[in-house]
Amino acid sequence: MKIFRLLVMLVFLLVGLVIGVLNSAEVTLDFMFSSVRTTLGMVIVVALLAGLIIGSSLVFVVALIPTYSKLRRTNKVLAQMRSASELAADLRPTDGLH
């Protein structure tokens, strides 16, 4: 599994390098209060990374948090059922009559 992760990281690094080399034109990003001069490849890579971070955050908020909440509720119900089961076991007659 570690080798697979390493290969995936190397592929992404290689793709980033290729994008940077093929898009070497200089561009100016003008924000309202400042501007930045950099290469087009760098702009593309940073935009892709920002999209990855934003997309991962949205998946976390939309999918994982509700699933975790449902798991907590289910565990709470399970704990109540176990305690009710133990209570019922304690109420059984112990005089040998079933």
KESE-602777 format. One record per atom (N, C-alpha, C): x, y, z; residue in three letters. Coordinates in steps of 0.2 Angstrom, whole numbers, always signed. Atoms other than C-alpha are relative to their C-alpha. Example, Ala and Ser with C-alpha at 12.3 -4.5 7.8 and 13.67 -1.06 7.14 Angstrom:
% residues 2
u, v, w, res
+4, -6, +0, ALA;
+62, -22, +39, ALA;
+4, +6, +0, ALA;
-4, -6, -1, SER;
+68, -5, +36, SER;
-4, +5, +3, SER;
//
This chain:
% residues 98
u, v, w, res
+4, -6, +0, MET;
+0, +0, +0, MET;
+4, +6, +0, MET;
-4, -6, +0, LYS;
+14, +12, +4, LYS;
+3, +1, -7, LYS;
-3, -1, +6, ILE;
+22, +9, -13, ILE;
-5, +3, -5, ILE;
+5, -3, +4, PHE;
+5, +13, -21, PHE;
+0, +7, +1, PHE;
+1, -7, -2, ARG;
+4, +29, -12, ARG;
+6, +4, -3, ARG;
-6, -3, +3, LEU;
+22, +33, -17, LEU;
-1, +1, -8, LEU;
+1, -1, +7, LEU;
+18, +30, -35, LEU;
-5, +5, -2, LEU;
+5, -5, +2, VAL;
+3, +41, -35, VAL;
+3, +7, +1, VAL;
-3, -7, -1, MET;
+12, +55, -27, MET;
+5, +2, -5, MET;
-5, -1, +5, LEU;
+26, +53, -40, LEU;
-3, +2, -6, LEU;
+4, -2, +6, VAL;
+13, +54, -54, VAL;
-2, +7, +0, VAL;
+2, -7, -1, PHE;
+6, +70, -47, PHE;
+5, +5, -1, PHE;
-6, -4, +0, LEU;
+23, +77, -45, LEU;
+2, +1, -7, LEU;
-2, +0, +7, LEU;
+27, +73, -63, LEU;
-5, +4, -4, LEU;
+5, -4, +3, VAL;
+11, +80, -69, VAL;
+1, +7, +1, VAL;
-1, -7, -2, GLY;
+14, +96, -60, GLY;
+6, +3, -3, GLY;
-6, -2, +3, LEU;
+31, +97, -67, LEU;
-1, +1, -8, LEU;
+1, +0, +7, VAL;
+25, +94, -85, VAL;
-4, +6, -1, VAL;
+5, -6, +1, ILE;
+11, +108, -83, ILE;
+5, +6, +1, ILE;
-5, -6, -1, GLY;
+25, +120, -76, GLY;
+4, +1, -6, GLY;
-4, -1, +6, VAL;
+36, +117, -91, VAL;
-3, +2, -6, VAL;
+4, -1, +6, LEU;
+23, +117, -104, LEU;
-3, +7, +0, LEU;
+4, -6, -1, ASN;
+15, +133, -97, ASN;
+5, +5, +3, ASN;
-5, -4, -3, SER;
+30, +144, -94, SER;
-1, +7, -1, SER;
+2, -7, +2, ALA;
+22, +160, -100, ALA;
-1, +4, +7, ALA;
+1, -4, -6, GLU;
+23, +174, -87, GLU;
-7, +4, +0, GLU;
+7, -4, -1, VAL;
+6, +181, -80, VAL;
+0, +4, +6, VAL;
+1, -4, -6, THR;
+1, +194, -68, THR;
-7, -1, +3, THR;
+6, +1, -3, LEU;
-12, +190, -56, LEU;
-2, +6, +4, LEU;
+2, -6, -3, ASP;
-21, +206, -51, ASP;
-5, -1, +5, ASP;
+5, +0, -5, PHE;
-29, +206, -34, PHE;
-2, +7, +1, PHE;
+2, -7, -1, MET;
-38, +222, -28, MET;
+5, +4, +3, MET;
-5, -5, -4, PHE;
-24, +228, -17, PHE;
+7, -2, -2, PHE;
-7, +2, +2, SER;
-9, +219, -24, SER;
+0, -4, -6, SER;
+0, +4, +6, SER;
-3, +209, -39, SER;
+6, -4, +1, SER;
-5, +5, -1, VAL;
+8, +194, -41, VAL;
+2, -2, -7, VAL;
-2, +3, +6, ARG;
+19, +189, -56, ARG;
+3, -7, +1, ARG;
-3, +7, +0, THR;
+22, +171, -59, THR;
-1, -3, -7, THR;
+1, +3, +7, THR;
+21, +158, -73, THR;
-7, -3, +0, THR;
+7, +3, +1, LEU;
+5, +151, -80, LEU;
+0, -7, +3, LEU;
+0, +7, -3, GLY;
+10, +133, -74, GLY;
-1, +0, +7, GLY;
+1, -1, -7, MET;
+11, +139, -56, MET;
-7, +2, +1, MET;
+7, -2, -2, VAL;
-6, +147, -57, VAL;
-4, -6, -1, VAL;
+4, +6, +1, ILE;
-13, +131, -64, ILE;
+0, -5, +5, ILE;
-2, +5, -5, VAL;
-5, +120, -51, VAL;
-4, +2, +7, VAL;
+3, -3, -6, VAL;
-11, +132, -37, VAL;
-7, -1, +0, VAL;
+7, +1, +1, ALA;
-28, +132, -44, ALA;
-3, -7, +1, ALA;
+2, +7, -1, LEU;
-29, +113, -45, LEU;
+0, -2, +8, LEU;
+0, +1, -7, LEU;
-23, +112, -27, LEU;
-5, +3, +4, LEU;
+5, -4, -3, ALA;
-35, +125, -21, ALA;
-7, -4, -1, ALA;
+6, +4, +1, GLY;
-49, +115, -29, GLY;
+0, -7, +3, GLY;
-1, +6, -4, LEU;
-43, +99, -21, LEU;
-2, +1, +7, LEU;
+1, -2, -7, ILE;
-43, +107, -4, ILE;
-8, +1, +1, ILE;
+7, -2, -1, ILE;
-61, +115, -6, ILE;
-4, -6, -2, ILE;
+4, +6, +1, GLY;
-68, +99, -14, GLY;
+0, -5, +6, GLY;
-1, +4, -6, SER;
-61, +88, +0, SER;
-4, +2, +6, SER;
+3, -3, -6, SER;
-68, +100, +13, SER;
-8, -1, -1, SER;
+7, +1, +1, LEU;
-85, +99, +5, LEU;
-2, -7, +1, LEU;
+2, +7, -1, VAL;
-85, +80, +5, VAL;
+0, -1, +7, VAL;
-1, +1, -7, PHE;
-80, +80, +23, PHE;
-7, +3, +3, PHE;
+6, -3, -3, VAL;
-95, +92, +27, VAL;
-6, -3, -2, VAL;
+6, +3, +3, VAL;
-108, +84, +16, VAL;
-1, -7, +2, VAL;
+1, +7, +0, ALA;
-104, +66, +18, ALA;
+2, -3, +7, ALA;
-3, +3, -6, LEU;
-93, +62, +33, LEU;
-3, +2, +7, LEU;
+3, -3, -6, ILE;
-101, +73, +47, ILE;
-7, -3, +1, ILE;
+7, +3, -1, PRO;
-119, +67, +44, PRO;
+1, -8, +2, PRO;
-1, +7, -2, THR;
-112, +49, +44, THR;
+2, -2, +7, THR;
-2, +1, -7, TYR;
-103, +51, +60, TYR;
-5, +1, +5, TYR;
+5, -1, -4, SER;
-118, +58, +68, SER;
-5, -6, +0, SER;
+5, +6, +0, LYS;
-129, +43, +63, LYS;
+4, -5, +3, LYS;
-4, +5, -3, LEU;
-115, +32, +69, LEU;
-1, +1, +8, LEU;
+1, -1, -7, ARG;
-116, +40, +86, ARG;
-7, -1, +3, ARG;
+7, +2, -2, ARG;
-135, +39, +87, ARG;
-1, -8, +0, ARG;
+1, +7, +1, THR;
-134, +21, +82, THR;
+4, -4, +6, THR;
-3, +3, -6, ASN;
-121, +17, +96, ASN;
-3, +2, +6, ASN;
+3, -2, -6, LYS;
-131, +26, +109, LYS;
-6, -5, +0, LYS;
+6, +5, +0, VAL;
-147, +15, +104, VAL;
+3, -7, +2, VAL;
-3, +6, -2, LEU;
-136, +0, +105, LEU;
+2, -1, +7, LEU;
-2, +0, -7, ALA;
-129, +4, +122, ALA;
-7, +0, +4, ALA;
+6, +0, -4, GLN;
-147, +7, +128, GLN;
-3, -7, +0, GLN;
+2, +7, +1, MET;
-152, -10, +121, MET;
+4, -5, +4, MET;
-4, +5, -5, ARG;
-138, -19, +130, ARG;
-1, +1, +7, ARG;
+2, -1, -7, SER;
-142, -11, +146, SER;
-7, -3, +2, SER;
+7, +3, -1, ALA;
-160, -16, +144, ALA;
+0, -8, +0, ALA;
-1, +8, +0, SER;
-154, -34, +140, SER;
+3, -2, +7, SER;
-3, +2, -7, GLU;
-143, -34, +156, GLU;
-5, +0, +5, GLU;
+5, -1, -5, LEU;
-158, -28, +166, LEU;
-5, -6, +0, LEU;
+4, +5, +1, ALA;
-169, -41, +159, ALA;
+3, -7, +3, ALA;
-4, +6, -2, ALA;
-156, -55, +163, ALA;
+0, +0, +8, ALA;
-1, +0, -7, ASP;
-155, -49, +181, ASP;
-7, -1, +3, ASP;
+6, +1, -3, LEU;
-174, -50, +183, LEU;
-3, -7, -1, LEU;
+2, +7, +0, ARG;
-175, -69, +179, ARG;
+0, -3, +6, ARG;
+0, +3, -7, PRO;
-180, -80, +193, PRO;
+6, -5, +1, PRO;
-6, +4, -1, THR;
-165, -89, +201, THR;
-2, -6, +4, THR;
+2, +6, -4, ASP;
-175, -103, +210, ASP;
-1, -6, -4, ASP;
+0, +6, +4, GLY;
-173, -115, +196, GLY;
-6, -1, -4, GLY;
+6, +0, +4, LEU;
-190, -112, +189, LEU;
+1, +4, -7, LEU;
-1, -4, +7, HIS;
-190, -106, +170, HIS;
-6, +1, -3, HIS;
//
